Amino acid sequence: MMSGGLTDWLVQVMHQLDYVGIFLLLVLARVVPPVPAESVIPLAGIGAATGEYSLVGIAVAGGLGSLVGQLVWFLPSRLMGRERLEAFLKTYGPWLTIPPKKVRQSTEWFGRHGWKAVLFSQPVPGVRTLISIPAGACRMPILVYSLCSGFGSILWTLVLAWTGYMLSTWPFAHRLVGYFTIGLLVVLVGLYLYRLVRNLREMRQAAGTKSRVTPSPC
């Protein structure tokens, strides 16, 4: 079955590479959002129940992997700055499902909440990646960003690992996580396609019109 195949692949990567596998899967999950991080960590938590991993080790490996993956979005945004970033997203944003309008909205939200936006967005799929972009564009210090993102990611990863640890007592726990993984993938891919079509439509409608420039809250 597809769910079993994907679950087996995730387990195999973690089994062969140990904590490095967890780290790499979380990096991949943050760079390519449809990769289901919320399934990787509970699977590792199930492994912790058999003594293969420790919950703290999973939390640190997964949290650091999440941070590195988010830096892939943060650092280019920081190098480009707000104006160049919005110019880039006008061309390529629809394909990334990150339109300039959404970046402006998240930038305004980041401007109001600062480091707390980075810290408390970690449990929210999509938002934790999106907030990396305005945080970079607003020139948030790398050390501050890394501390907030890393600490929030480690805590959230620990919660997910503990959930998997508790699930280990259920019959067919791996299969349940596998079904959840496939369901999550279907939802994420469906959302991506929906946003892609919507963004491309909005881009065509906005063609030839002048966008009003708003002052940066950074």
C-alpha positions as CSV (number, residue, x, y, z in Angstrom):
1,M,0.0,0.0,0.0
2,M,1.1,3.6,-0.6
3,S,0.9,4.6,3.0
4,G,3.0,1.6,4.0
5,G,5.6,2.3,1.4
6,L,6.0,5.9,2.4
7,T,6.1,5.0,6.1
8,D,8.6,2.3,5.4
9,W,10.8,4.7,3.5
10,L,10.7,7.3,6.3
11,V,11.5,4.6,8.9
12,Q,14.3,3.2,6.7
13,V,16.0,6.6,6.3
14,M,15.9,7.2,10.1
15,H,17.0,3.6,10.8
16,Q,20.0,3.8,8.5
17,L,21.1,7.4,9.3
18,D,19.9,7.6,12.9
19,Y,19.6,11.2,14.2
20,V,21.2,12.5,11.0
21,G,18.3,11.0,9.1
22,I,15.8,12.8,11.3
23,F,17.8,16.0,10.8
24,L,17.9,15.6,7.0
25,L,14.2,14.7,6.8
26,L,13.3,17.9,8.7
27,V,15.5,20.0,6.5
28,L,13.7,18.6,3.5
29,A,10.3,19.1,5.1
30,R,11.0,22.8,5.6
31,V,12.5,23.4,2.1
32,V,9.8,21.3,0.4
33,P,6.6,21.9,2.5
34,P,4.6,18.9,1.2
35,V,7.1,16.6,2.9
36,P,5.2,15.7,6.1
37,A,7.3,16.7,9.1
38,E,4.3,16.0,11.4
39,S,4.6,12.3,10.4
40,V,8.4,12.0,10.5
41,I,8.7,12.9,14.2
42,P,5.9,10.7,15.6
43,L,7.5,7.8,13.7
44,A,10.8,8.6,15.5
45,G,8.8,8.8,18.7
46,I,7.5,5.3,18.2
47,G,11.2,4.3,17.7
48,A,12.0,6.0,21.0
49,A,9.5,3.7,22.8
50,T,11.7,0.7,21.7
51,G,14.9,2.3,22.8
52,E,16.2,3.1,19.3
53,Y,16.2,6.9,20.0
54,S,15.8,9.2,22.9
55,L,13.1,11.9,23.0
56,V,15.6,14.6,23.7
57,G,17.8,13.4,20.8
58,I,14.8,13.5,18.4
59,A,13.8,16.9,19.6
60,V,17.4,18.3,19.1
61,A,17.9,16.6,15.7
62,G,14.5,17.6,14.4
63,G,14.6,21.1,15.8
64,L,18.0,21.8,14.3
65,G,16.8,20.3,11.0
66,S,13.8,22.5,11.0
67,L,15.9,25.6,11.7
68,V,18.3,24.9,8.9
69,G,15.4,24.3,6.5
70,Q,13.8,27.6,7.5
71,L,17.2,29.4,7.0
72,V,17.0,28.4,3.4
73,W,14.0,30.8,3.2
74,F,15.3,33.4,5.7
75,L,18.8,34.0,4.3
76,P,17.9,34.8,0.7
77,S,15.2,37.2,1.9
78,R,17.6,38.9,4.2
79,L,20.2,39.3,1.4
80,M,17.6,40.7,-1.1
81,G,15.7,43.0,1.3
82,R,12.1,43.9,1.1
83,E,12.0,45.7,-2.3
84,R,14.0,43.2,-4.3
85,L,12.2,40.3,-2.6
86,E,8.8,41.7,-3.7
87,A,10.1,42.2,-7.2
88,F,11.3,38.6,-7.3
89,L,7.9,37.3,-5.9
90,K,6.0,39.2,-8.6
91,T,7.6,36.9,-11.1
92,Y,8.1,33.7,-9.2
93,G,5.8,34.0,-6.2
94,P,2.8,32.3,-7.8
95,W,4.8,29.1,-8.5
96,L,6.0,29.1,-4.9
97,T,2.4,30.0,-3.8
98,I,3.9,33.0,-2.0
99,P,2.4,36.1,-3.6
100,P,3.8,39.5,-2.7
101,K,0.4,40.4,-1.1
102,K,0.8,37.6,1.4
103,V,4.4,38.6,2.2
104,R,3.2,42.2,2.8
105,Q,0.6,40.9,5.2
106,S,3.0,38.6,7.0
107,T,5.5,41.5,7.1
108,E,3.0,43.7,8.8
109,W,2.2,40.9,11.3
110,F,5.9,40.4,11.9
111,G,6.4,44.1,12.4
112,R,3.8,44.1,15.2
113,H,5.1,40.9,17.0
114,G,8.8,40.6,16.1
115,W,10.6,37.7,17.6
116,K,7.4,36.3,19.1
117,A,6.0,35.8,15.6
118,V,8.9,33.5,14.8
119,L,8.8,31.6,18.1
120,F,5.1,30.9,18.3
121,S,4.5,30.2,14.6
122,Q,6.6,27.0,14.8
123,P,3.7,24.6,15.4
124,V,1.7,26.0,12.5
125,P,2.5,24.3,9.1
126,G,3.1,26.8,6.3
127,V,3.1,29.9,8.7
128,R,6.5,28.9,10.2
129,T,8.0,28.9,6.7
130,L,6.2,32.0,5.5
131,I,7.3,34.0,8.6
132,S,10.9,33.3,7.7
133,I,10.6,35.5,4.6
134,P,9.5,38.8,6.3
135,A,11.9,38.1,9.2
136,G,14.7,38.0,6.7
137,A,13.5,40.9,4.6
138,C,13.2,43.1,7.7
139,R,16.8,42.3,8.6
140,M,16.1,40.4,11.8
141,P,19.5,39.5,13.3
142,I,20.5,36.0,12.3
143,L,21.3,35.0,15.9
144,V,18.0,36.2,17.3
145,Y,16.1,34.5,14.5
146,S,18.1,31.3,15.0
147,L,17.4,31.3,18.7
148,C,13.7,31.9,18.3
149,S,13.2,29.5,15.4
150,G,15.5,26.8,16.9
151,F,14.0,26.9,20.4
152,G,10.4,26.9,19.1
153,S,11.2,24.0,16.7
154,I,12.9,21.9,19.4
155,L,9.9,22.3,21.7
156,W,7.4,21.5,19.0
157,T,9.5,18.5,17.8
158,L,9.6,17.2,21.4
159,V,5.7,17.4,21.6
160,L,5.4,15.4,18.3
161,A,8.0,12.9,19.5
162,W,6.2,12.4,22.8
163,T,2.9,11.9,20.8
164,G,4.5,9.1,18.8
165,Y,6.0,7.6,22.0
166,M,2.5,7.4,23.5
167,L,1.0,6.1,20.2
168,S,3.5,3.2,20.4
169,T,1.1,1.3,22.7
170,W,-1.6,1.3,20.1
171,P,-2.0,-1.7,17.8
172,F,-0.8,-0.9,14.2
173,A,0.7,2.4,15.3
174,H,3.0,2.6,12.2
175,R,0.0,1.9,9.9
176,L,-2.0,4.7,11.6
177,V,0.8,7.2,11.1
178,G,1.2,6.0,7.5
179,Y,-2.5,6.7,6.8
180,F,-2.1,10.1,8.4
181,T,1.0,10.8,6.3
182,I,-0.8,10.0,3.0
183,G,-3.8,12.1,4.1
184,L,-1.6,15.0,5.0
185,L,0.3,14.8,1.7
186,V,-3.0,14.8,-0.3
187,V,-4.2,17.8,1.6
188,L,-0.9,19.7,1.2
189,V,-0.6,18.9,-2.5
190,G,-4.2,19.9,-3.0
191,L,-3.7,23.2,-1.2
192,Y,-0.6,23.9,-3.3
193,L,-2.5,23.3,-6.6
194,Y,-5.4,25.4,-5.4
195,R,-3.1,28.3,-4.4
196,L,-1.2,28.0,-7.6
197,V,-4.3,28.3,-9.7
198,R,-5.6,31.2,-7.6
199,N,-2.3,33.1,-7.6
200,L,-1.9,32.7,-11.4
201,R,-5.4,34.0,-11.9
202,E,-4.8,37.0,-9.6
203,M,-1.6,37.7,-11.4
204,R,-3.3,37.8,-14.8
205,Q,-6.1,40.1,-13.3
206,A,-3.5,42.4,-11.9
207,A,-1.5,42.6,-15.1
208,G,-1.2,46.2,-16.4
209,T,-2.4,47.7,-13.1
210,K,-0.2,49.7,-10.8
211,S,0.2,48.3,-7.3
212,R,0.2,50.9,-4.5
213,V,3.5,50.9,-2.5
214,T,3.0,50.7,1.2
215,P,5.6,51.8,3.8
216,S,7.5,48.9,5.4
217,P,6.8,48.3,9.1
218,C,10.3,46.9,9.6
